[in-house]
């Protein structure tokens, strides 16, 4: 059974909450006033958080679900540079345990995540109550709030705070359905994984627990059950051939165009990690490695052996990762 996919409904009322006066927009709707596109880390930022809190209160929301969490990757498109820890320090452990799709967090933590997103710290996610409430941050200090309530009180509060809450049909950042079917990593998937391991020996499992961050596991017949039990909920799973112990051959197979690649490296202790690197930095990066592989960053050149996404314990696939 591939699993049941859950979509959820979109709340009926949507507002664009910003510091940009609608009177300062041109005929195309582009802002032409003098407000800066970065957070002031002060009273205006505090006004944003208070406005989001008011919308949550009007919607009867005290806890939120983290959706599509990500951290800064190879390229950071934010106006401000990302910071160490992605703005998550003090909210989640250093290994990001608890920061995953579907994680339930108090509203206060959600507001701190909004703060991190306003500052371009590196973390990004949607914050939702399924079918009832949603908030996320777009480019240039644009915040989008949706609710099943009209939130007239929150709109008034937002305006008193010096911000603007403009009703719009929907956020431009709604999640898009995947272009191809997504397989749920249920029992049938793990039976196929066991068969793959039996046929070819150890394989690598890439556990994509948030966007732009992965954990790596070597799967053997003996370790498969333990690895499965320890995976982060709703992770995106990709299976790859095992690493090569012939480091010279790995380096010889590097592309000749000086492109950036993903280097997967196993150290002498058996810990497997990956990072992006330019071709000329790979020899130093792989010095002392016990085994390694190099993966292209081009989608049409990345060919995992199998892919799937972890469903919830009830068998429903609620994560919206692409396959």
Wavefront OBJ file of the C-alpha trace (Angstrom):
o trace
v 0.000 0.000 0.000
v 1.530 3.329 -1.059
v -0.173 5.277 1.725
v -2.888 7.878 1.868
v -1.975 11.460 1.001
v -3.589 14.198 3.068
v -3.965 17.661 1.589
v -6.047 19.701 4.033
v -8.153 22.730 3.195
v -7.025 26.344 2.922
v -8.441 28.865 5.425
v -10.962 31.285 3.917
v -9.412 34.636 4.922
v -5.903 35.699 3.926
v -4.007 38.880 4.805
v -0.712 40.337 3.673
v 0.809 41.933 6.773
v 3.590 44.437 6.064
v 5.127 47.749 7.067
v 4.568 49.024 3.517
v 1.824 51.625 3.100
v -0.489 50.611 0.219
v -0.565 54.309 -0.782
v 3.108 53.927 -1.764
v 2.508 51.278 -4.422
v 2.595 51.906 -8.167
v -0.032 50.817 -10.675
v 1.432 47.294 -10.722
v 1.283 46.986 -6.949
v 5.038 47.291 -6.427
v 6.144 49.221 -3.355
v 7.960 52.456 -4.237
v 8.188 54.055 -0.784
v 11.146 54.454 1.515
v 10.788 51.542 3.949
v 13.835 49.260 4.175
v 13.472 45.587 3.239
v 15.388 44.334 6.287
v 14.180 43.934 9.856
v 14.909 46.757 12.262
v 15.384 44.144 15.040
v 13.384 46.598 17.135
v 9.949 48.204 17.379
v 8.815 47.367 13.840
v 9.869 43.739 14.210
v 8.064 43.629 17.557
v 4.965 45.008 15.847
v 5.069 42.167 13.316
v 5.223 39.587 16.099
v 2.408 41.254 18.024
v 0.280 41.317 14.863
v 0.846 37.611 14.219
v 0.014 36.903 17.859
v -3.223 38.872 17.499
v -4.252 36.868 14.440
v -3.493 33.636 16.299
v -5.564 34.800 19.275
v -8.504 35.717 17.034
v -8.233 32.250 15.487
v -8.142 30.502 18.869
v -4.624 29.190 18.188
v -2.136 28.453 20.992
v -0.010 25.760 19.323
v 1.295 25.495 15.789
v 2.568 22.760 13.514
v 5.873 23.242 11.696
v 5.550 22.555 7.974
v 8.247 22.307 5.261
v 11.074 23.321 7.629
v 14.358 24.325 6.057
v 17.697 25.856 6.942
v 20.103 27.904 4.839
v 21.706 25.867 2.072
v 24.373 26.338 -0.559
v 22.842 29.624 -1.690
v 21.168 32.058 0.688
v 18.678 34.335 -1.039
v 17.948 36.466 2.016
v 18.779 40.162 2.093
v 20.684 39.655 5.341
v 23.343 36.920 5.734
v 22.357 33.724 7.526
v 23.750 33.230 11.026
v 25.288 30.240 12.761
v 22.485 28.052 14.018
v 20.021 29.464 11.460
v 18.238 31.455 14.183
v 17.156 28.254 15.923
v 19.556 28.436 18.875
v 17.625 28.403 22.119
v 14.517 27.096 20.359
v 15.786 23.641 19.392
v 18.880 21.571 20.260
v 22.032 21.970 18.159
v 21.189 18.787 16.243
v 17.755 20.330 15.404
v 15.864 17.569 17.184
v 12.222 18.608 17.327
v 12.490 20.844 14.250
v 10.773 18.739 11.633
v 7.646 18.639 9.546
v 4.609 18.156 11.755
v 6.338 19.141 15.002
v 3.902 20.765 17.425
v 5.254 23.912 19.077
v 3.809 26.562 21.416
v 2.760 29.851 19.877
v 5.640 31.602 21.676
v 8.175 29.409 19.862
v 6.320 30.004 16.610
v 6.654 33.755 17.074
v 10.402 33.347 17.607
v 10.564 31.409 14.344
v 8.770 34.299 12.639
v 11.410 36.601 14.125
v 14.206 34.415 12.710
v 12.560 34.476 9.282
v 12.109 38.244 9.348
v 15.831 38.523 10.062
v 16.850 36.085 7.270
v 18.684 34.043 9.918
v 18.546 30.918 7.760
v 15.554 28.968 9.085
v 12.284 28.961 7.155
v 9.014 27.101 7.584
v 5.272 27.468 7.434
v 3.398 27.489 10.728
v -0.076 25.987 10.555
v -3.078 24.550 12.255
v -4.390 22.245 9.557
v -7.256 23.818 7.638
v -7.668 26.569 10.226
v -4.668 28.902 10.463
v -1.391 29.529 8.660
v 1.434 32.052 8.826
v 4.645 32.273 6.829
v 7.180 34.896 5.815
v 7.975 35.805 2.216
v 10.632 38.061 0.771
v 11.285 41.580 2.036
v 9.324 41.459 5.307
v 6.049 40.269 3.764
v 4.084 38.113 6.193
v 1.062 36.098 5.078
v -1.598 35.065 7.581
v -4.619 32.909 6.751
v -7.467 31.936 9.037
v -10.977 30.525 9.025
v -11.885 33.669 10.995
v -12.068 37.141 9.478
v -9.894 38.298 12.413
v -11.346 41.822 12.452
v -9.829 42.463 15.867
v -6.356 41.402 14.707
v -6.644 43.610 11.624
v -7.439 46.579 13.862
v -4.540 45.726 16.179
v -2.183 45.467 13.199
v -3.150 48.938 12.013
v -2.752 50.388 15.510
v 0.748 48.918 15.578
v 1.641 50.919 12.474
v 1.520 47.973 10.070
v -0.904 47.161 7.274
v -3.097 44.068 6.972
v -4.343 43.891 3.391
v -6.892 41.225 2.436
v -5.713 39.161 -0.536
v -7.158 36.069 -2.275
v -4.298 33.797 -1.167
v -0.607 33.727 -0.341
v 1.798 33.482 -3.296
v 3.739 30.937 -1.245
v 1.139 28.185 -1.009
v 2.696 24.698 -1.158
v 2.673 23.183 -4.615
v 1.653 19.557 -5.123
v 4.524 17.287 -6.208
v 4.891 16.781 -9.961
v 5.137 13.007 -9.613
v 3.694 10.498 -7.148
v 5.294 10.246 -3.731
v 5.770 6.838 -2.177
v 5.008 6.452 1.510
v 7.751 4.680 3.449
v 5.435 2.092 4.940
v 5.950 -1.610 5.486
v 6.010 -2.416 1.759
v 8.774 0.121 1.192
v 10.903 -1.313 3.984
v 10.371 -4.827 2.620
v 11.750 -3.578 -0.695
v 14.681 -1.952 1.113
v 15.469 -5.231 2.846
v 15.410 -6.947 -0.543
v 17.749 -4.324 -1.976
v 20.216 -4.807 0.879
v 20.035 -8.596 0.486
v 20.748 -8.293 -3.237
v 23.612 -5.793 -3.224
v 24.898 -5.510 0.339
v 25.027 -2.284 2.388
v 23.430 0.862 0.979
v 23.290 4.443 2.207
v 20.128 6.056 3.497
v 19.913 9.835 3.290
v 17.437 11.078 5.887
v 16.268 14.512 4.727
v 14.764 15.713 7.987
v 14.631 19.401 6.983
v 15.253 21.215 3.719
v 19.014 21.574 3.018
v 20.046 19.231 5.842
v 20.417 15.453 5.938
v 21.592 12.671 8.192
v 23.297 9.635 6.675
v 23.008 5.982 7.672
v 24.590 2.803 6.330
v 21.897 0.150 6.033
v 22.727 -3.481 6.554
v 20.394 -6.365 7.239
v 21.346 -6.208 10.909
v 20.910 -2.425 11.317
v 17.863 -1.773 9.151
v 15.302 -2.072 11.940
v 17.209 0.162 14.349
v 17.781 2.845 11.718
v 14.105 2.799 10.725
v 13.016 3.194 14.342
v 15.222 6.239 14.861
v 14.262 8.283 11.806
v 12.848 11.786 12.198
v 9.076 11.929 11.552
v 8.022 12.803 8.004
v 11.576 12.663 6.669
v 12.291 12.395 2.961
v 14.281 9.204 2.361
v 16.736 8.558 -0.465
v 18.751 5.374 -0.892
v 22.175 5.528 -2.537
v 24.916 3.008 -3.355
v 27.412 2.517 -0.552
v 30.497 4.708 -0.327
v 33.726 3.739 -2.055
v 36.887 3.085 -0.060
v 38.955 3.961 -3.160
v 39.379 7.668 -2.432
v 41.717 8.133 -5.410
v 39.027 6.816 -7.760
v 36.425 9.113 -6.190
v 38.688 12.113 -6.796
v 39.467 10.991 -10.343
v 35.736 10.901 -11.138
v 35.160 14.529 -10.159
v 33.639 16.687 -12.928
v 36.128 18.691 -14.974
v 34.117 21.912 -15.015
v 35.032 23.105 -11.488
v 31.382 22.822 -10.483
v 30.144 22.551 -6.930
v 29.338 19.010 -5.821
v 28.025 17.276 -2.730
v 30.734 15.278 -0.997
v 29.612 12.411 1.231
v 32.392 11.404 3.596
v 32.866 8.693 6.216
v 35.513 9.424 8.823
v 37.603 6.904 10.693
v 35.023 6.641 13.464
v 32.328 5.605 10.985
v 30.415 8.900 11.067
v 28.998 9.829 7.669
v 28.419 13.475 6.773
v 27.987 15.510 3.623
v 28.798 19.033 2.533
v 28.935 21.101 -0.625
v 32.377 21.766 -2.025
v 34.180 23.113 -5.068
v 36.162 20.543 -7.024
v 39.536 21.984 -6.050
v 38.732 21.698 -2.325
v 37.737 18.023 -2.501
v 41.251 16.516 -2.035
v 41.694 18.311 1.279
v 38.135 17.512 2.315
v 38.646 13.795 1.665
v 42.066 13.571 3.288
v 41.883 10.894 5.953
v 38.416 9.717 4.890
v 37.677 6.019 5.194
v 35.167 6.076 2.316
v 33.433 8.671 0.176
v 31.182 9.478 -2.772
v 30.531 12.582 -4.841
v 27.002 13.501 -5.903
v 26.098 15.998 -8.598
v 23.858 18.912 -7.651
v 22.032 18.739 -10.991
v 18.632 17.071 -10.598
v 18.936 15.131 -13.860
v 22.258 13.676 -12.706
v 21.116 12.556 -9.243
v 19.767 9.023 -9.385
v 18.975 7.487 -6.000
v 18.157 3.788 -5.903
v 14.815 4.404 -4.171
v 12.919 7.344 -2.678
v 10.042 7.673 -0.230
v 8.646 9.914 2.512
v 7.774 8.773 6.016
v 4.029 8.709 6.711
v 2.524 9.441 10.097
v 1.886 6.515 12.468
v -1.684 6.256 11.156
v -0.310 5.569 7.666
v -1.336 8.944 6.206
v 1.323 10.781 4.196
v 1.006 14.397 5.345
v 4.497 15.662 4.541
v 4.596 17.649 1.297
v 8.168 16.917 0.204
v 8.788 16.219 -3.470
v 9.854 12.608 -4.157
l 1 2 3 4 5 6 7 8 9 10 11 12 13 14 15 16 17 18 19 20 21 22 23 24 25 26 27 28 29 30 31 32 33 34 35 36 37 38 39 40 41 42 43 44 45 46 47 48 49 50 51 52 53 54 55 56 57 58 59 60 61 62 63 64 65 66 67 68 69 70 71 72 73 74 75 76 77 78 79 80 81 82 83 84 85 86 87 88 89 90 91 92 93 94 95 96 97 98 99 100 101 102 103 104 105 106 107 108 109 110 111 112 113 114 115 116 117 118 119 120 121 122 123 124 125 126 127 128 129 130 131 132 133 134 135 136 137 138 139 140 141 142 143 144 145 146 147 148 149 150 151 152 153 154 155 156 157 158 159 160 161 162 163 164 165 166 167 168 169 170 171 172 173 174 175 176 177 178 179 180 181 182 183 184 185 186 187 188 189 190 191 192 193 194 195 196 197 198 199 200 201 202 203 204 205 206 207 208 209 210 211 212 213 214 215 216 217 218 219 220 221 222 223 224 225 226 227 228 229 230 231 232 233 234 235 236 237 238 239 240 241 242 243 244 245 246 247 248 249 250 251 252 253 254 255 256 257 258 259 260 261 262 263 264 265 266 267 268 269 270 271 272 273 274 275 276 277 278 279 280 281 282 283 284 285 286 287 288 289 290 291 292 293 294 295 296 297 298 299 300 301 302 303 304 305 306 307 308 309 310 311 312 313 314 315 316 317 318 319 320 321 322 323
